[in-house]
Amino acid sequence: MLSRLLGALVRAFLVVIVVAAPAFLLPNVSVASQEISLIVGGIAASFTLFEYASTHPGLIDFRFAPPYNRVRFMAFATQVISLVFLCRATEGDDAFAADVLNLADQAVAMMQFPLSPVNIAAEMIAAGEDEFFITLIKRAAALSFIITFLSLAFFAVLLWLFRWPVGRRDFNLWINLPTFEPGYGRDVERRLYRDGMINVFVGLAFLYLLPVLISRASGWFDPSVLINYQPLVWGATFWAFVAGSLVIRGAAILKVSWLVKRTRSP
């Protein structure tokens, strides 16, 4: 009980740190923005604390099958911190600013291929803007996308080389997928496969659809607001993290579906 509570407190503290980091590390951020970031971080931390301090499943998938959620949180935290230091480097606030910008430019160069989501995001969001804004969008999108890709690759290794979640004796389908409706027989296997494929396809489509929707949302959202560093950090993180999380969730569900099918096979 005590170890579970301490673990939940540590997780909640880390959530607050990551959510509030942009407001306190980025230049020219108002006190009101810092206060709002602390409030949002406190809400997210409270949800994390209640979820992980409880002995019963809530809303978080695979809570009892680490390191699924740890991989996602590490990807989220790495994206936020990396984008914060990219923005600081753009302003020349750090001694290692040139190294950060060089790393971002290398990430942009790696994303130069047909139908690159980074290029599409830059073309859709920064169309008609000045070169500085286009470069900033490309750097932020490329860094965020590559971090997401690396998290996907790492999770793929966990899935197939380390045999997640087979190695966990306490793995239980119903407590690790609390929002999945129970069924009987082959229906469980079919619905797991369907949900897994939907998550993967929606995650991949999200990378391309979100920039298109933003570019078409005239009157609702002005893309030039991303020239401000806080919206840029959270926008780029949201774009890549949501897509990566959906693909990771889909891959995990497909693995569980495959295990159920294998178990039922004669």
Secondary structure as GFF3:
##gff-version 3
##sequence-region A 1 266
A	DSSP	alpha_helix	2	25	.	.	.	ID=ss1
A	DSSP	alpha_helix	31	53	.	.	.	ID=ss2
A	DSSP	alpha_helix	68	91	.	.	.	ID=ss3
A	DSSP	alpha_helix	97	110	.	.	.	ID=ss4
A	DSSP	alpha_helix	117	125	.	.	.	ID=ss5
A	DSSP	alpha_helix	131	160	.	.	.	ID=ss6
A	DSSP	alpha_helix	173	176	.	.	.	ID=ss7
A	DSSP	alpha_helix	186	216	.	.	.	ID=ss8
A	DSSP	three_ten_helix	223	227	.	.	.	ID=ss9
A	DSSP	alpha_helix	229	264	.	.	.	ID=ss10
###
